Amino acid sequence: MMQIEVGEGIVLREPCEDDAERLFALIDDNRALLGQWMPWLDQMRDSADSLTYIRFSQEGNREGRFLNLLVWVDDEPAGVLCFFALEPTQRRSEIGYWLGTRWQGRGIMRRACQALIAFGFNALNLYRIQIACAVDNLPSRALAERLGFSFEGVLQGREWIGARVLDHAIYGLLLPTWRAQARQPD
């Protein structure tokens, strides 16, 4: 089972079937937050739906189409972090993430993303990592900037959330830039 130790009680781990109920409870507790930004939320109605997601994640992880991981904080599921649209031949991927409100504001997702980015560049041999988030999702945009990603522009009409269409801010990080930033003190 894939696992990345982040430190300070934070672990990124591939979901397993035993996580279905706890993952669903996390999603259910954060519906107000997730409903603003996540198009898949209406498909998560019970733990059976979480189990379906977990099996889908395991299959995609095995096949190398993406890398879906749960963010664990002190042995509790706190969110999801993934490389989706993983394109090894083009050496690129996009990061997706969300963190339950209980864990926000503590730098957890920043540290988790830093670990995943390092894994992507070092272990997956990526050259480009992208973050796309709704233009109005200011916390997500701020995280991309804190991680050293450069704003590249806006894709209009990229995603539908219910009856709303969202424009996405696109951020990119290239391997040479990441290497240069890694040599700089925080």
CORUR-V920903 format. One record per pair of residues at least 24 apart in sequence whose C-alpha atoms are under 8 Angstrom apart, sorted by the first residue. I is the first residue (numbers start at 1). J is the second residue. Records with the same first field share a line. If there is no record, write none. Layout:
I->J + J
//
This chain:
4->115 + 116
6->111 + 112 + 115
9->72 + 73 + 74 + 75
10->71 + 72 + 73 + 74 + 108 + 112
11->71 + 72 + 73 + 112
12->69 + 70 + 71 + 72 + 81 + 112
13->69 + 70 + 71 + 72
14->58 + 68 + 69 + 70
15->54 + 57 + 58 + 68 + 69 + 70
16->54 + 55 + 58
17->51 + 54 + 55
19->51
20->47 + 48 + 50 + 51 + 54
21->47 + 50
22->77
23->47 + 50 + 77
24->49 + 50
26->77 + 78 + 79 + 100
27->100
30->100 + 101
33->101
34->98
35->161
36->161
37->134 + 137 + 161
38->161
39->159 + 160 + 161 + 162
71->99 + 112
78->103
81->112 + 113
88->124 + 125 + 126
91->125 + 126 + 127 + 128
92->126 + 127 + 128 + 129 + 130
93->126 + 128 + 129 + 130
94->129 + 130 + 131 + 132
95->129 + 130 + 131 + 132
96->131 + 132
110->143 + 146 + 147
113->147
114->147
121->175
126->175
127->174 + 175
128->172 + 173 + 174 + 175
129->172 + 173 + 174
130->170 + 171 + 172 + 173
131->170 + 171 + 172
132->168 + 169 + 170 + 171
133->168 + 169 + 170
134->166 + 167 + 168 + 169
135->166 + 167 + 168 + 169
141->169
144->171
148->173 + 178 + 181
149->173
//
